[in-house]
């Protein structure tokens, strides 16, 4: 498995993986074009975990002056619990520290207990609930990790 910055050619795989792993039950917002826009944005890292040509995990994180926001983070269900997510997150944290980032923020569905356990295991703290965060349909838990 390789962890590397995504290219425009990865956008369709990332968008499809997002639809299957993150946006299920919601209108599809993270289309290939939206992912490509993030890839082109100098303030955003789009990172993939790749097995050969196949994207098996990805992350989209936007950088501010002192904090970063992890917009999307997903791993193909067939490759979960194999350190794919942990290695993606470690890559992001090293990069964020290098950029002078002091904290990473993210939101996850309130009923996504596996994500909650994953983020807590990696040092994220729950800092609040955002009602209706997901297009008014579902609540989110907001997390923060100080670096």
C-alpha positions, 0 to 999 in steps of 0.5 A, a space after each residue: 500500500 502506498 500513501 500519496 497525494 491524489 491526482 485528477 485521475 483519482 477523483 472519480 474513485 474518491 468520489 465513488 468511495 465517498 458515496 459508498 462509505 460516507 454519503 450513504 443515505 444522503 444526496 451525493 455532494 462530493 462528486 468527481 468535479 468537487 474532488 478535482 477542485 479540492 485537488 487543485 486548491 493550494 490550501 487542501 491536501 487530497 491524499 489516497 491510500 493505493 493498492 496498485 491502481 485502486 484507491 482503497 482510502 482517502 482524505 481531504 483536509 483543508 489548511 488554515 493558519 493554525 488549524 486544519 479541517 478534515 472534510 472527508 476521510 474514508 476507507 474501503 470497507 474491505 480494507 478496514 482494520 488493516 491500518 489503512 485509516 491509521 496510516 492516512 491519518 498519520 500522514 496528515 498529522 505529520 504534514 499538518 505539524 510540518 505546516 505549523 498547524 496546531 489542531 485538526 477539526 472534523 465532524 462525523 455522523 453521530 451514529 457512526 460508532 466505528 468512526 467515533 472509536 477510531 478518532 478517539 483511539 487516535 487522540 481526538 476529543 469530542 467537543 460538541 454536537 452539530 444538529 442537522 449538520 448533514 444536509 439537515 438530515 443527521 447530526 454530527 459529532 465535532 472532534 478536535 485533536 491538538 497537535 
